Amino acid sequence: MNIIHISAECYPIAKVGGLADVVGALPKYQNALGLKSSVIMPFYDKKFTADNTFVSVYKSQVLLNEVVRDFEVLILKENSLDFDVFFINVPSLLFKDYVYSFDDTDRFLAFQIAALDWILTLDEKPNIFHCHDHHTGLVPFMLQESFKYKSLNNIPVITTIHNAQYQGGFGYDKLGFIPEFDLKNAGLLDWNNQINPLAAAIKCAWRVTTVSPSYMEELKLEANGLQDLLKAESQKCVGILNGIDAAVWNPEKDEYLISNFLEKNVNLGRGKNKKWLCETFNLDTSKPLFAFIGRLVYEKGSDLLPEVFQTILKEENCSILLLGSGNKEVEEQLKALKEEHKGNYDAFIGYDEKLSHIIYGGADFLLMPSRVEPCGLNQMYSLRYGTIPIVRSTGGLKDTVIDIANENGFGICHDEVTVAEIEHAIQRGITLYKDQDKFKKTRKYIMKIDHSWDASASEYIELYKSIN
């Protein structure tokens, strides 16, 4: 079975969030299970592209708003990945040092049209198109409705919603950008009087998946305006929990860590990583270390962190380390705490892949007070590395973390995103840390939990088989 994933991101080529991690791992695991799984993505001006050599396999032009733009399809001259990647290079639109910008409508329209134009020329057509998020949301519509792609419209197409908050809507002044179709079917593009790529994908895809079962159910109640559509299309919707790439996220072999470790020597290995973190950021190794890794945006509950940290740090019975960036006001508030709580708190504003791995391998607790968390990968990374997650029970966090007060529980959960509830959850973590026997037992237990892509990749294969 030949699967083509179409995505704006793919790790390690271009990463903004969890979408890249999924698209960079799922094809690899599908190939290991006997499929032929590959990725089509834009060609960006990123470090990966600068460090590698590419070969052109196809050249043509794409028409967008009566402007003809050259494009080509590139492949790696030497592919060190475990799956093939085909890069759509539209130099005038896509070859930028960023993935997303303020207005990406033209960029991702050109990407989708060029990708389908190239696929039309292939002798071997895919058995399944697997599209990811709104950046590829018009592919299901164009396959179904655009005259030029009629020869492809018998190929099943799946859309995976990684985050329904972002839908890619744009005005009808760009309707003519879409390859010609019967205008009586333009309603398939519409939601709330604009062209909505994610809504179009939900309407036209053969199946719609989300990245956790709980998130699918939550979207039927609130999906940034698409909840009624998802309820109406619920017969073709399914939630499949994301996995993590256990080869990349492996504390035994992770080259980023200061000290590698297994379950049997977890205390020694993690102790060295924690020591490095505390020495680097002037923190006390004897205190429980709480960490936050992520975007400083409303969905992650980050706006509450400055007030939470201010209250917790006054007691000086724990240390807190933050790695992230986003809302500038929140960034400034978090930086302002550094001077007042020197020795107990620090914040790295930005992102550093190596540092994130060391935090997973050295912090005692990971904070995820998310308002919205479709799946969440950070909590799975933390479990793999023996860092106890403190999460708000929503979406994939609800599906992957059981409160330690419950049978077979191992994490700390709270129901609401409020300062009081987050503070209470952290206090529960401090109490757990004081009971070192229980704390260490829990740490070893969570390292045994398997959230690799093996099970999830198999679920996708069964879904493919059901519609192919």
N, C-alpha and C positions, 0 to 999 in steps of 0.2 A: 504494500500500500504506500503510495507516494503522497506525502503531506507537505504542503507549503504554508508556513507561517508568515504572515505579513504584519510588520510591526514597525513603529517609529524608534524603538529602542531594542538593544540586545547586548547583554554583558558578554565579553569585556570590551565591546566595540564602542558603545555609547550608552551611558547610564545616567538617568535622572532619578529614577525610583525603582520600586519593586517590579514594574513591568519588565525592565531590562533583565533582572534576575530570573524571572519566569521564562522569558523567551530565550535566554542564554542557557537554560538547563533542560527544559521540557523536550526540545528536539534531540538532545544528547541521549536522554533516557529512552525516548521512543526508538531511536536507532538501535540502542542496546537490546530492545525488545523485538527487533526484527523489521521495523518499518524503515522507509526511506524518508527522513524528515529533514527539511531545510528551511532557511529563513530568507525572506526578501525584506530589505530595509533601505533607508536613504543612505547616501554616501556623504558623510559629514567631514568637516575639517577638524578632526580630533587627533589626539595623540596616537591612537591605534592606527589610523590611516597614514599618519606620518611615519610610523615605525614599520610599515609593511609595504610590500610591492603588489600591485594589482594588474590584472590582465583584462582587457576589454573583450567581451564575447558577443556584444550586440550594440549597434548604433542606429539611432533613428531620431525622429522629432516628435514633439508633443505640442498640440495646439491648445492654447489656453487664452481665452478672451481675445481671439483673433491674433494672438502673438505666437509665432512659431519658436519653440525653444528646443535646442539640441539636448539629447540625453543619450546615455549609454549604460549598459549593464556590465558591471565589473565583478570579477571574482579574485580571490587571493591567489597569488602565484604559488605560494607555499602555505597551505592551510594547516594550522596547528590546532584548530578546533575539532570537535568531535561531530560536526555537522557542516554542511555546505551553507555558505552565505552568499547571496546575490545582492549586490549593491546597486541601487538606482541612482545614477549620477546626473542630476539636472544642475549643472554648475551655477547657473544664474539664480537658482532658488534654494537648493539644498546644501550646497557645499559651504557651510558656515561653521564657525567654531562653537555653535550652540545647537541644541536639539529643538527647543521650543522658543518662540518669541511672542510678541504681543498679538500679532495677526498672522496666523499660520495657514489660513484658508487656501491661498494660492499654492503654497509649498506642498501641502499634503494632498491637494487635488492633483497636482502634477505628478507626485509620487505614485498615487493610486492608478492614474490613467496610464502612465508609462509602464508600470508593472504589468497591468493587464494587456497592454499592447504587445509587450514582449512575450508574455505567456501564449498569446495567440499564435506566435511563430514556432513554438516548441513542437517537436514531433511527439514527445512523451508528455502528455498533459497530467496534471495532478489528479489524484482521486478525491482529495479533500482540500479546500481552502480554509485555513484557520486564521481569522482576523482578530486583531487585538486592539480594543479601545476605539475611540471616535476617530483617531487619525487614519484608520482604515475602514471607517464606518460606511463609506459610500461604495465599497467593493461589492457587498451583497446586493445593493440596489442596481449597480451598473451591470453585474452579471445577469440579473433577472430582467432588466428593462432596456438597457442600451442596445441598439440594433447591432452595433459592431461586435458585441460580445455574445451574440445569440448561440454561437457554437460552443460556448462554455457554460451555458446556463443549466445544463444537466449535471454539473459537478456540485456536490453538496458543499455548503459554506457554513461555517460555525463562527459566531462572534463571541469573544470572551470579554466581559466587562470587568476591568480591573478597578475602575473608579468611576462611578456614575455621576459624580459631581461635575465632571468635565465632559462636555457633549459636543463641542466644536461648531455650534450654531453660527449661521451666517445668513445674509439677506438674499432675497430673490433676484437682486440685481446680478447675481452670479449664477443664476440658473443655467444660462447658456454655456457655462464652462463645462458642464457635465455632458459627456458624449450623447448624441441625439437619441431621444426616446419618445414614446407616445405621451404627449403632454396630459392626456386624460388620466395618466397614472402619477402625476406630479404630487398627488396627495400622500404618496408613500414617503416623500421627502419631508413632509410638513409636520411640525409640532409647534403649537403656539405661534402660528403665523410667521415662521421662519424655517429655513432649511436646517434640519437637525440631523447630522450624520449618525449620531448614536441611536436616535429614534428610528431612522431609516434602516439601520442595521438590525434592530430588534424586530422590525416589521418584515424584513426580507430574508434574514438568515434562516437556514433550515433548523438550526438549534442555537440557543443563547445560553452561555454558561457564565457563572460568576465564580470568584476565586475562593468561595467557602459556602457551605450550605446555609449558614445563618445569615450571611450577607444577602443571599438571594431572597430569603424571606423578609429581611428588613427593607429591601428595595421595593417590595410590593406595598410597603407602608409609606416609605419616603425615599424618593429617588430624584431629588432636584427637579420635580415636575413630571417625571416619567413613570411614576408609580402606577397610574391607571393603565398605561400601555403595557407595563410588565404584568400586571394582573390579567389583562385581556389576552396576553400571549403566554400565559403561565404553562400551557400544555407543552410548549417546546423549550421551557427553561429548566436548567438544572445547576445546582451548586457543586463544584468539585474543588476540594481544598487544595491549595497550592502545596508544593513540597519545597525542599531546599536541596541545593546541590551538595551532597554529602562529600564529594571529592574536594570541592573548594572550601567548604566549611567543615574542616576536620581538625580538631585540636591536636591530634597526634602528628600531623604533617604540615600544618599551617605555617608557611614560611614567614608570615608577618609577626607571629608571636615571639615574645622574648624567650619563653620556655614552652616547649610542647609538653603535652601530657595525655595520659589515658585515665580511665576511671580509677585504676588501681593506684596511681600516683597523683591524683587530682589536687590534693592539698598542697603538695610540694610545687607542682608545676604552676598552678594558679597563684600560689603565694609569690612566685617570682614575677609573674606578670603584674600582680597588684603592687608589689614593691616598686616596680619600674614606673607604674602610673603615679603612685604616691610621691616618689622622688621627683618625677618630671613636673608634677602639678602641685607640689608642696602640700601634700595631704598626709594624714596620720594613718599608718598601716594598721594600727590596733583597732580602728573604728570600722564599722560596716560601711562599705562604699556603694552608694547608689548612683546609677548612671542613667542618662537620657541620651539616645542617639536618634536623630531624625530632623525632619523639617520643622521649623518654628512657624507653624500655621495653625489656624483655628481648628481644623479637623483633628490635629494631634493633641489638642488641649494645652498647647504650649503657652497660650496667653495667661494661664493660671500659674505657671511655674514660678515666676518671680515672687509672687505672694506666698506660695507654698514653701519655697526654699527659704525665704526670709524668716518665716515662723519656725520651721524645722531647725534651721541652723543656729537659732538663738540658744537652743539647749546644748549645742556642741557635743552631741553624742553620736554623730555620724558624719561622714564626708559625702559630698556630692560633686560629680563631674558631668559636664554637659558637652556634647558634640553636636553641633547643628547650626543651621542658618535659615533665614526666612524673613519674617516680619521685622522690619528695622526697629520699631519701637520696642518690641520684645527683646531683640538683640541688645539694645542699649540698657534695658532694665537688668538683663542678666549680667552684662559686663559691669554694671554699677555695683553689683553685690560682691564682686571679687575683692575689693579693698576692705570692705567691712567684715568679710568672713574669710580673710586670708588664713590659710592653714586648714580650713574645713571645706573650701569650695573653690572650684575653678570652672571656666567655660572656654571651650575652643570654638570660636565662631567661624564656621566654614565646614568643610568636609575633608576628611583624610581617611582613605581606605585602610591603611596600616593601623592607624590609631583605633579605628572602629573594631578591628579584629582583636587588638590588645585589650580593649575595654570588655569585649565579650569574654575574653580569656582571663580577666583579672578583677572586674567589678563583682560585687556580691549580689547586687540586685539591679534589674533593668526596669525603668519606669516607662509605661506606655498608657497614659491616661486619655486615650483617644476618644473623641466624639464619634468619629467615623473611622473604621478600620476594615476594609473589605476582606482582607485575609490577614495581613501582617506577616512579615518574614522575620522581623527582629526578634520576636519572642521565640521563634523556632531556632534561630541562631543561638540565642542565649541558653536555651535548653540543651542544645548540643554541646555547649561549652561549659555547662554547669553553673550558669548565672540564673538565679531565681527571678522569674518575671513577676512584676506587679502591674496588673492590667485592669482596664475597665472592660467589663463583660459586654462586648459588642462584636458583631461580625466574626471574623476568623479568630479573634482573641477568645471569644466565647467557645469556639469549637476546639481550641487547642490547649487551654489552660484551665485546670480544675483547682478550685480553692483548697488550700491545705487543711481547712477545717472539715472538708468533706472526705468521704471514703476514697482512698487512692489519690487524694489531692496532693499538690506539690507547688502551687503558686499562690499568689495573693491577689484576690479579685475585689473590685468594688463596682457598684451598679451605676452610680451617677458621676458626672464630670463636674465636681465642685471642689473648692479649696478644702473644705472640711473632710470630704471623703478621700481625697488624695493624701492629705496629711495623716488621716487615720490609717490608710494602707501602709504608708511609710513607717509609722509607729509600730504596726504589726510586724513589719520587716525587722525593725530594731529588736523587738522582743524575740523573734525567731533567731536572730543572730546571737543573742545572749545564751540561748540553749544550743551550744555548739554541737552536742551529740545529734540532735534533731536536724540542725542546719546542715551538717556534713552528710548525714544520711540522705537528706532530701537532695543535696547537690549530686550525690552519686546516682540517685534514682533517676533524676531528670536526664542525665547523660545517656541513659539506656533507651529513652523514648525515641522512636524512629519516625522522623518527619521527612525522610528522603523522598525523592520524586518517584520511587519505584511504584508505590501503590497508586498515586495520582496519575502517572503516565499510563498505567494499565486501565484506569477508569476512562481516560480520554480515548484510548484505543477501542474500548467497548462501545463508546459513544459513536466513534467513527463507523464502526462495523454496523451499528444499528441504522445508519442512514445511507450507507454506501451500497 
